[in-house]
Each structure stands twice: as C-alpha cells, then as structure tokens.
C-alpha cells in the first residue's frame, strides 16, 4: 500500500500544496502554500493534513506520532534550511508556531502554541545570538504559559477565577511595584518561567517538557484534540460544519513582532469589514506578538493614516495629539507600510475578494502569517460584492454567490427610532465593531445570557473582553459590549460573523464582575438594567430605545435587481394586512402567497359576530351572524387588494379550529350570552363541545368549510365583492381563493362548488366579473400522495410546509419542546425541521405532489407558504423541485430573492 | 348510431338474455332468462336493462318512456302470445307484475307492483273468464292498494299511524263484523276498491289511472325511482354497492297463487339457510299471493314433511294435530311437491350453490318466479361450502371464495353462558330466524334503536313485524324479536344478512307501540327492560344473560385448513395477555404481531411505580422506580411467551404519552405525594407539565425511549429476561422488540443501541443467549417515505395503520366525530378510513415503505398491526403489496385467514 502523504512543506516561494488543496490542508495551510507561490513572504514551515486529524481520533496519539515522525523530521530539516537555524539548537535555534486550520474558518475556536522549541539552554543560546534577553525571556514565559494552558491543561479552577499564570504575574508585579508587563526585568521574567513550571507541576503533576521534539508532538496533538473541544463543537453546530472535516496543523518558523521597536504585528483588511468601503485598513502593535492584537488586551493603532485620522475624530483627539501619540504605520514605518499595502493589494487581486490578513514585522522584515477571505457584516457583504462587480473583479453570478442570504437580515435589522434617539442619554462611546442597534438587560456571564434569553428576556452581554468560551452567550444576546479590544478583537470578529450588534473597546467603562455592576463617568448600572448599543456608531445609551427598520442602500437595490435577473423562482409574501403587503412589495414581493383570514376576526365587533356564528346551532343562526361579518371582511380585502394591485393575492379560507375563537373565561361567556340572548350555561356547553383532544388533527381547515359551507360562501362574497369594487375603480385585483387542509379530492370539489356558485351569483348581481383562481393548500400528507387526483380540480397548489412537517413527522409544534432539544443534542435531528425544510421526508412529499399534480395539469402553479419559504436552503430546494414561487414574511423577502437567484445560478 | 337494446324478452323456454348478463339485466332478470333456458317454468315477460335506470336519471321520465315504447310494446305482444291473453283486454286479460332487480341482491329495498292491468272493465271481464269474483276483486283491491302506495305516494302521515289502506280495511271489517280478510265478500272488496281510489284522490289529488299502459309506465318509473329511495341508499352504503349500477325492471305475466285451494305461493331453499344442512326446505301459503309469505303477515306452512315435523316438534304440536291442521306441501300437494323438488335440485345443480327460490302454483300449475343464490348465516355459509366441496359440486378455491370473511364473525359470536342459562327465565319461543345470542334493552322504533345504540346502550328491537324502513334500527340493535312472520320474513332475511341474532314469529307476544310495552303470558315488559334472545333456538328470556364465545364446528376447521393451504399471508394476533394469546392461537394465529406493554402498567402496584417513574425529575429517580416495575413486566412476558411458545411475539416498547398514566384527581395526586414523599403541589406541577396541546403528535413512542433510555433498557431486560428463563426451561421463546413511532433513522438507531447493549449485558450475566429481532413500527408518514434508510438498521417493519391513517389524513380518531358523519353523508368519504384501509393514500405509503425497505434489505419482514389487519378488503390489500403477515384481534383471526386465502386465490 502506498503511504499516504501527511505533511506538505512550504517556504521561500515554493510549496508542495496550493489553494486548491483546501480540504486537505485547511484554509490556512492552503493559503500559506498559495501565498508562497505568488510571492508573498511567509515564514517557512509545513502543514499536517486534515485527514491526519481524523486518523488521530481513530488510531490514537502514539500511533499517529509514529506514522508522522519521518515526514515531520524531513519537513523540519527543510524549514531549518530556509531559516538558516536549527530546531533545538542552543546556539542558533529555530522556534516554531503550531496552529490549527480547518477547511472552514473557525476563528479562535481551536488552540495555538507559539515560541515552541524553547528550554533553558535554547533560551540562553538565543540571548547570546540576539543580545536581547528581555525579548527571549518574555517569549519563554509566554511559551510556558501557553503550553501550560493548552497542552498541559493548566486552567483556572472556577470560571470567575483569574488565569493562574496571570495571578502569578500579578504577584510578581505587585512584589516589584510595577504596573505594566513591559516594566518587568529579565530576572522577573526568568522568575516567572520558573514559577510557571512549578505551578504546572503542582497543579497538574506534569513536568514541563524540555525536549523541543516532545514539545512539538504535545502541541500537534493538542491542536487535534482542540477540534473536539466544547466551543468548537458548538461553533460547528451553529455553522453546519461536519465533524468529519477535521483540522490541519500548521507548523511554521516563528517570526517575532516583539523584538523591539522595529518589530510589530498586526491584522489588516483589504476593505472595510464593517461597511464594505474600499479602503485598506487594519490595526497593529509595535513590539508585540500577534495574540496581543487578536485578544484585544492592548488597544492597537491604525495601519493607515486615513484610518488613524478617522479613529482620532471619533475619539475626539486632535490631529496634533494623534500624530504625536498615535501615529499610523503609514507614518511610523512608511517602507514597511508600502510593502504591506502592495502585498495586500496583490492578495485581493489574487483571491478576488476582501482579504483578512495577519502579519508580523521582525526587525524591519515583513512576514505574512495568514490571509483569508474576510468575514464581514451584511452591509459590507453587499457593498463589497457590488463594488468588486463594478471594478470588473468578479462577474454578476459571482457577485450574487458572494452574498449569504441570511446575512441580508442584518441590513434589514431595526435601527433606533430617530425621535427616541434625540432624548436618549449617551453614556459612552466605543468602537463600531458590528453594525445594527440593540437594547436589552445587562448580563456579565455567558451562561446567564443563555439562561435569560431562554426565559424570553433580551440581554446585552457586557464583558471586559470576550473569549471563545463566551460564544454561546454571545449567540443568545441581542448585542455585545466590551471595555477592551479593537475592531479585530474576538468580540468584534465573532459578532460580525453572527450579524450581531457589537460595541468594542469602550474603555471608559469599568466592569466589576464580582458585584455585577458597571460604572462609567460616575453612573452605575447593575445586572438587569437596560442599556442600548449602536454598533454602527459605537454609541452606548442608558435605558431602552425603541428600534425600527433600516433604510436600504443603493447597493442593496442593485443586488436585488441582479437577483431578479437570474432567479427562476418568484418571491411572494405572507401578509394579512395592507401594511405588511406594502412592506413586502417594497422589498420586491410580487404577490401574496398566503393571506390568512383568521386574524381579521379578532377585532372588537368582528369577534362578537364570529362567536355568535360559532355558537349557533343552526345554519340560519350562522348565516345571520355571518351577514354581520361580511362587510368587515370585505373591507379587509379591499385594503389588501389595493396594496397589492396587479399582483396575485392568495386568500386562504378560514382554517383554525373554532375553539380558538370562543371565550373561555366567565366574563367573555357572560357577554356572549347577553349578546345572543341565551343562558351562560348554553354558551358554556357549546364552548365545551368544541374542545378537542388533538385540535391540530381535528375539525379545522376545509373540514369547517365542508360542515359549515355558509362560512365559505361568506368569505367568497367578501373576497370577490372587494375585487369587484376595485375593478370598478379601474384597479386590477387578482384574487386566488385557497381551500385549506385538503386531504381528499372530494373535499376540494365540495368547497370549489360553493365558491364558484357564490361567485356566479355575486357576479350576476353586480353585473361585473373578476378573474379568479381556486386552489388548495397541500399540507396533509394524503394530499401530496393523491395530488394527481386533486390537481384535476385545483388550479394551483400552495405547500403549507408547517402543517406538512407536523403530520409527516407526527410532531406538534406546540409540544415539540419536550424532546426537540434532546433530539438536537443527541443529533437525532440535525436541525429543527420547522426551521429548515426536511428534504428527505417532507421534501419528498413536495416533490411527489408537484410531479403528480403536473402530470394531470402541466400548467399547475405551485408555491410554498410555510415558514420555510424564507429559509435559504429550503428556498433552494423549492427551486430544485420546480416550484413557481416561495412566499415568506415581508422581512425575509430579500433573503428569499437572493437564495432563489443563487439556486438558479448554482443549477 | 346503433340503437341501444333496452328490453330483453323471455318465456316458453326461450330468452334473449342469460345468466352472464347479470350486470345488464340484474340478478333477477338474468336468472329469469337462465331458468327459461334450462327448462324451469317461468312466467313469460321481459327485462328492462339497468343502463336504462341510469338514463332515467339523466334524461328524465318522458324521454325514457319515449325511448322504450317501441321495444316494450313488442315485448308485451310476445308475452301476450306466450300466455295466450291480452294486456288491457277485458275479455281475456293479461295481468303483469313489475319488479326491481339490481346486479346485487337488495331484498325488499325497492318497490314491486302486482296485478297490474286491472281496471273496472278488465276486472269484470276476468270475473267472466275465471268465474271467481272473490279472487278478482281481492286482486284488484291489492293492486290499487300497492299502486296507490308505490306509484301515487299514498303513505301514512306519521310513522305511528296505521297504513291508510289498512285503516279502510279495518273500518270495513268492523262495519261488517268480520275478523279476517278472507271473510270479506265480493261486494266488500268492490267497496274497498272504490274507497281506496277515493282516498287516493283525496290525499294525493291524483286520479287512479284506468289505462293499463299508463299503469305500466307509472310502475316502471316508480321502480327506477325506488333505486334512489332512502333505505336503498342506506343499504347500498352498508353493502358497498355503487349507485351507478342501477336497477333493471322485470315485467312478467302475473300468475296467481290466490285462485283457490289448488293455488299456492311459497319461498324455498335448496339447503337450510340457518345451519346449512343439506335439506330442501321452505314455506308456502295456499290461496295466497307471494307477498303474503315474504311480508310475514300470515304464518306460513312447511313445504317438506320433515320440515313440518321439526316445526311441530318445536311448537309442541303432536304429529296427529300437525297432519290434520298443518300439513306440509309434500303431503297436501304431492305432485306439485315432486315437481318442485326436482326443479329446485336442478337449479342447485345448475348454479352449484344453495338456491333461494320463489314459486307460485296457479290452479295446479307450478311457476318459478325467481331463483338466486340464497343468503345464509355464517354457520350455513361454512357448512354449505364444505358440503358442496365434499359433494364434488365445487372445488377448494371456489369453496373458499364462497365464504364471506366478515360473516365468520357470526360463528365466533358469543353464545349464552350455559350456567347462567340454567337459571334463566324463558318467557316464550319464536322461530330461530338468525342464530347467535343477544341481550339488551327493549326498544320499539328504529330511530330509538339507533339513538340508544349511539349512546352506547345495547338494544333489542321488538316489532310486530319489520319493514325495510326499520333497516337502520336493526343494524344498530343487538338482536331482533318479531311477533309475526316466518323464517323468510323480512326480519329473518335481513337479520341473517347482517349476521345478527333474530327470533321471529313469537306469536305469544302482544306488542303495544302506544304504551311501549309487551305482554306475554301475563308478564309485562316495558321499553328499556332487558330481554335476551337465542336466535339459534328461538328462545326468548327475561333479563340479561351473560354470553360467551361459541364452539367451532368441524366445517369451520376444514375451511381454516383450506385457507392455510392457499394463503401466502400469515395471520398473527394483537394480544397483551396470555389469555388473548391462547384464544388467538386456537383460532390459528401463528404469532403475536403486536403486544402492547402499556396496559400492563395499569394494575395496582405497577401503576404506583410507573407514576413514580414518570413523576421523577432525574434519571436516577426513574431508574429506581423502573427497578420496581421490572419484575412485574418480566412476569407479564413470561405468561405471553409461554402461551405463544415457538411463535414470534412482537413486543412494542412503551408508546403512549406519559400523561395518560398519571393521576389527575386530588385523591390520586395525594396518594402519589405520600408514596413518593413529596408535596401534593409538586405532584400537581409535574402532572400539569405533562399536558400537551396535541398529545397524539407529542412526547410519545420512541420519543419517550430516546429521552428516557432507562425505560427502554428496563423493558428490554423484562422481555429478554423472560425469554432467557423460558429457554432454560426448554421452551422456544421468539421475542421481537419493536420501536414505536420511528420517523427518523437515528431515532431507531439510538433505541436499537440501548436494546442491544442491554441484551448483551443481560446475556452475559445469565450466561445464555436468546435470538431476538429489533424492528420498528411504520406509523409516521416520514418513516414510510424514508423506509430505505430505516431498513438499513430495522430487521422488520410493522405498519401501525391506525396512527398512519391519523397522520396521513391529519385526522384525530378522538375528534373525527365532529365531521366524519357529515363526510360520509356527503360522500366526501366512502367509508371510515379507520375501519377500511385507505388504499389510495395510506396504502400508497405502505406500498412505498415495503418497496423501499426491501430495496436495501430484501428479506425484510413486513406486517400490519392496525385495526385494518382484520378487515377483509384491507387484508387483501396487504397481500397485494406483499406483506408477510397481518395481525388483528383474536376474534378476527379467522376472518383475516379467510381473506388472506381469498386474496391468494384471486390473484
């Protein structure tokens, strides 16, 4: 058997891999190889493949090390040659970084170890070589700290405890009377290394390994293990990344941004990740290692002068002060900046997308550590796609594919009500880390955020800084506020990825986790108090500020136009009111796919008449009550048809069990008794007679219309009466009348007869006719199974995938909470089938119904009006099975339009 | 266009039709033609086709008469020639009978008119010809009476009113001081004719038609109309006869059984319709018309001497008295009897089945009016089929096909408990008109019978005599008791058809409809009092006598053996107790297809432990309670496996929502609080937390097992622990463990894992292994749709068509009553889909699941365990789609076996 290649080397403009090997080398590894090939300076090293990670879990640690040793030794030798130094050699040592790198980016989810290869001898040798003992022992203590945490499991015992290493640092600083890490002497750092090693031995019982090779295998296996840590599993679940993908391990020669004032480290973006603007931007720290930027422990400086100026303006700092205290890299290191700018440009041109890059400057030499397509906000996503298109960098189809449908939601997210904002009390300002507006109650810990959110409370998670452990809490929160960290801090990056409002680096805020309070400029807020965040401006407000819908940019409109150009699927909306209809039409909905009529019955006078109708025992009594309802219903439809003039409006006849309409309380029953002139006892009995064991499977839908045809007749008169009136006004109403819950052809036939007879009579009375269609919901499995019979009469199908999911799975949406969480946890279900259409089961019925229906009526129009109509993967399925349209809530119309266009393009 | 032939003539040993034209000529018409062809004397005449009936409803009365006139005129001319007399001719008149005749027998459902062609002139002429004015005017008054009722709509105004014609007869009799019809003089009869005509004119406004042709068309169209009368529609619905079949009309020359003492009329059977005995039998009346026998107005005499002797013995009449007063036809009219006997034999030989024949003797000449395959009791059905087989008249397959599966139910019907019978008070004796035992509360009117039965009460319908209007009431009653009428009376024939216990002609009973009481030998019973009937002996008892299962005959066993020889489908039973298992095994069940475990939890100690398990909040608490339940469960399975030794026993894991087990009353909740040592409030909260909006779609089935795997583990231990114990004893337990409500492969996998792990542990502990299978219910539409995935793990499928019907239709069995009756009435549904498997919808899923499942596991065993498993048409469907077995309640096992054999034969 041919031996599998597990290690791919790169360096000095050569590489064994390239960008096409992403699955095998992970995103980072593939890009490191690719960057080498296009002439971007990258520290040499090698990538251990993702398959090896899977094998690690199969064959175990010892076996995988045995299998890797030969290849890794060779790769180290090659790296040593490139860097002209030697791993473990005291006189001229090579230090290594060990990083994870999966197929899909999972920022901060897995572990990293830097400065690997140090021990007392090597450190001494490195001092001799560099003449910089402070740098060496600072690197050494960082290495011991990181290795102790990641590989040897040296963690705080309680989540509220400080990191054990940080505690030692604090002790040393206190004893020495210094405040900043950099004020520690070489002896202090040497002391720290010894104390760290002792603490590790005391807490974990493990000796710190001195053999660099042993250190390396420990680190490599720790990265493999970190693939299965809790936060990585949670992240994969949220992002739909399969566990089988595994992570690669990237081992590279260390380069140091902390070798003095000619060294630096930074993160940069080829365009603005917040708003999409085409300006190079980023942050860097002089004399620092990369983790200092990403972790947000020090607030970094801007790379470009423009960025620095904007930053100062927001912070209220004068240009003089800025130039003096906060120079940009462009000003402070102009040569390096020029090289960096040229290379970032080269990378964007190469990848034809906005790049998110990490770099280090070691003693005046620039190294790129990583490049990847940058995460961005929804607004930036749309702008970048449209800009790249305008710049000729990508074509229309690529521009559409570059946009994630769900992220459009951010653009549509509410902003603060402008009026309310004028009186809002701004308490401080931070960085506009992730746009949007949010308000909620202050919480400090991730698990509290989760718990409160489960209880239905809106929360703002407030942290000094966030870490990957906070992920679930961040997902549960409305917004995130941090006191430290920049635009590329963990909080900022993750929040943008989630499309969640975030203000970071609001340094004026003092956070006390113990008392669960914050203080800012003398104002105190405690856990549970309301605050509001504007992630677009960085403003933080006291109290609750009402929010409202966003205004949409020209880029958004351009994207939507492109979508229409490529989509085959139309997008309609679910709307029961003229207002919703108008909102949806403005978002590009081309009709109403589902107009429910039951909500209309709940307003004051209507509900009394409705109840009278339900509680009557005779058809005459019901007809009398329905006569009262008719004018109200007609007026509802007048408004909706007017708002959707010229577009089809699909009205569903009364659907819910009658039980939902009647009064269950004494007062309501007494009122009804008075209104109807009967005893309360009578009302009570009638109400009780409507109780059902399983109302979802009971007397509802067309079973109502078929037992009380007078309801169907009244609704038909209201719908078509409104249409007649508008047609007289010169408008173009396009009513469609839909029979709900059909399971048997004859059910539909009987309802259709009532509808057509009522229509014929109405048109004769009015002397005017309106074109209309009569169709049916397909939401009962039997309807899908016998669609070839039902389509002989029904003019269109609308898939009610909510009910179809209920019946196909046998799940009641109202009762699923007792087992769904366990099913998701045990992975019996991958997703909630009420959110994402179950293509294997429910989808099979949809496909079958479309095919059978069209076998007897080739022009049969088919649409979907369940919640799934606005969920991208479900929309794509709808395209695939040949539906004519999807229908969704107004605010999901753009998402559906984008998904529909992508489906057509991907075909 | 070729003119459609609408009229088929017959007579004098010639006929245009024959038995093969049953669809076109109806059963009676085809047999009349056939009898002519094989030399049985039949009054000549003609048949108007069934298609003409349909056309009557399409084109209307005038048009259909216009289309028929030419053919009917020609056919009348031919009949006149055969009979040598003339329709409407005063001097030598031909009188006609007009009768319905559909493809399937619908006894008494439609209308008949006799003696048609009479008017004042013809009557006078007939008197001149026959010299028998009493016969003529008696015929005339019968004709007017019948025609007035059937054609002119002369009906009693209220159901409790006496027939208006009978009222006039009573008046005349009272005025004349006579008691019997036959004591009326010629003048009385003439008087009746006039009074009848006047009453018709007064009540209906119509003149009685004097033109015989006009009379004929009126009668023909009335027969067509009677196809759509209420009772015919109800009968067709019950028997599954399509409305499109239509009825033929048979017009025949009248022959008269009432032309004096050498005339007679009768009904006879080639074998005993009650018990199947191969003895010619029947009843006749001298000097009477056929309706007198069928209507049961006079109690008729026996045809054979043997029959007469048996009758007398039952009635306690001495042989001397019998010979003197009640001679059989064999004794009274030996020549006619010999001819009749020879002809009935010829007919049975010809049709190779038991014949039900009507005949008339007119002045010494025998005419057959009708022959058809005789309706029979279930017992007779089996005996006749086995006898005909033994006699070489039919082959095995035909014998099987001759038996209606549902009728076997009668054989299995309970009989009286013998012990209880020894102390039972016999109050009178009638005729053993339809076998079986029944007891219930007395009711007198059909609609009361229906109403009481709907309320869940068991009723015995008591009538002086029954009429087709009583049909629905008879169907609702447990048994029928009549004071008048013989073994061939309406009550007897219909009850046998329904397989319902009936005692007829219990003349000692005086029935008072007004006071709703009966009196017999001085004992009074009122409506609502209990009586008991033995339809096999004719005995009537006071009060309620407990009933028990019947013993089965050797013929029954022979039939069952034949079934096994031809069936491909196995029959298992649904049984939860050793007793049920034994009963079913005795009926030939070859295993248990569904052993529900939930019923086992309801017994005293078990329910407390079960509740403790449910109400615990922790897995530990549940496990502790389950430990208590384990020995009980194991002992249940010991009994069942023992009873089904060597046969597979398919045990379904716990299925119903937990809510069903917990106490909802205060006392029960207090008891549980005490038992568990917690507060009542705690119990109440836990109970309330289990309430679901739609329990049918909620937390049940394997959703329980997957959220509380400890339940599955306990049940597995109980099942396999019992099997291990029996295997040690040397028995051969064959457990199958079934996961309920699977919808997703992973649900099954997770449960299977628990089962197999528990089994492995148990077998290791016990040091002994038992073979077992793990399979799944297919009762969720999604399971059927994804059966190819589920079958990768499941070793067998069992279709739970109850739930599958619920989910496929979206019907809750518990709530269907609010619309099912209306759906059946409006024919939206033809049958209740919970009784008869919906082949178009639910059946499609079954077929799909079988095909998909076997595509990945060709040996996949498939069965059905819903209610449908014992319904013949559903069993045949199961055969067709290739199931391995059906499973049904013990008492339906023989029915399923017969249906399975028929399915295989019909293939």
Interface residues (C-beta under 8 A of the other chain):
Chain A: X692 X693 X694 X695 X696 X697 X698 X699 X703 X706 X707 X741 X743 X744 X746 X747 X750 X779 X780 X781 X782 X785 X786 X789 X803 X806 X807 X808 X809 X810 X811 X812 X814 X815 X818 X819 X822 X823 X826 X827 X828 X829 X838 X840 X841 X842 X844 X845
Chain B: X692 X693 X694 X695 X696 X697 X698 X699 X703 X706 X707 X741 X743 X744 X746 X747 X750 X779 X780 X781 X782 X785 X786 X789 X803 X806 X807 X808 X809 X810 X811 X812 X814 X815 X818 X819 X822 X823 X826 X827 X828 X829 X838 X840 X841 X842 X844 X845
